[in-house]
Amino acid sequence: MSSENSADSADDAQYVWDVVVVGAGPAGASAAYAAAVAGRSVLVLEKAELPRYKTCGGGIIGPSRDALPPGFELPFRDRVHAVTFSLDGKFSRTRRSKQMLFGLINRPEFDQQLVEHAQKAGAEVRTGVTVARVEQHGSAVPDRRTVAVVLQGGETVLARAVVGADGSASRIGAHVGVKLDQVDLGLEAEIPVPQSVAEDWAGRVLIDWGPMPGSYGWVFPKGDTLTVGVISARGEGSATKRYLEDFIARLGLAGFEPSISSGHLTRCRSDDSPLSRGRVVVCGDAAGLLEPWTREGISFALRSGRLAGEWAVRIGEAHDAVDARRQALNYAFAVKAGLGVEMSVGKRMLAVFERRPGTLHAAITGFRPAWNAFARITRGSSTLGELVRSHPLAGRALSAFDR
């Protein structure tokens, strides 16, 4: 069915969308774009009004760029050619690269643009609607090929397949039974600064390996604003808050008033966590897909979103539960074969980093192959997984640390 006649029939509860996507962040917009480009009728349900602010450093690394729709113009606020590394404020060292390492964006602009690409491809978007639950059996579901998406207030939307991209506190994730084994707290301040300060940071980011195991801080310049944040394991709330305050003071930024201060929990899936249930699949934060060491989530959202959209089309076409399950398992296999490998290496990297941040700092600032590896990963010419597979030295070093 095309989406032209959908608006007229939105009030007709029997209209069945090919794919309904819950959430309009990078994962949801990517899923909607992939399904709409395949010529399917797609509805995106988003509880916020767009554009909306999101706690996020806003670093766009190579794998994110590669996963964007054709013709997507990235709204870069800065291009990064240098990284200063420090170890809890000490032993500061800057490494530079002739080629751009990664770009920095503001999430409201970036997310909005992704949604517009999905709309141009034919997806319809409804904002300000909250999904209460999904039902795959019962009175709301007319047949076995249909999923009922029940909105707060009681309205029901019907679909052949549903993609859950509703963030890290996902209702669809709960329906699927997503299991999480790593939860971290990120705190961030958007700090407007005078031109002299902004110029000092242009083209350069700071990464500080923090005082608590597995924690780190960052400064990302975006024109006249610096995004300053820290992340650490949940349960260390007051220590994480103190780290951010100390970090800002140490940088000489305590005198500037943040325009926004926010916090966000990132959640990482456990290895055996499901990615689907019946005709419902999850992607991005809703699936707990992110890199466990850096907690980088945008590239995971874009890549898993695109896969979810492509496989949701096939699930929607499935004529029975067996076929739908086969397509959903293919989606899970595609995610695990790519993103899952990166996550397992990231988990090992995090374990090393938690025990020996000093060793990691010394390697990346003093050992050229380690810096080159960092640069290749951020530029997108390699991934953590590829690096460990293709470089015997990296594999051996990680194995030695594992022990």
Secondary structure by P-SEA (a helix, b strand, c coil): ccccccccccccccccccbbbccccaaaaaaaaaaaaaccbbbbbbcccccccccccccccaaaaaaccccccccccccccbbbbbccccbbbbbbbccccbbbbcaaaaaaaaaaaaaaabbbbbcccccccccccccccccccccccccccbbbbbccbbbcccccccaaaaaacccccbbbbbbbbbccccaaaaaaaccbbbbbbccccccccccccccccccccccccccaaaaaaaaaaaaaaaaccccccccccbbbbbbbbccccccccccccccccccccccccccccaaaaaaaaaaaaaaaaaaaacccaaaaaaaaaaaaaaaaacaaaaaaaaaaaaaaaaccaaaaaaaaaccaaaaaaaaaaaaccccaaaaaaccaaaaaaaaaaac
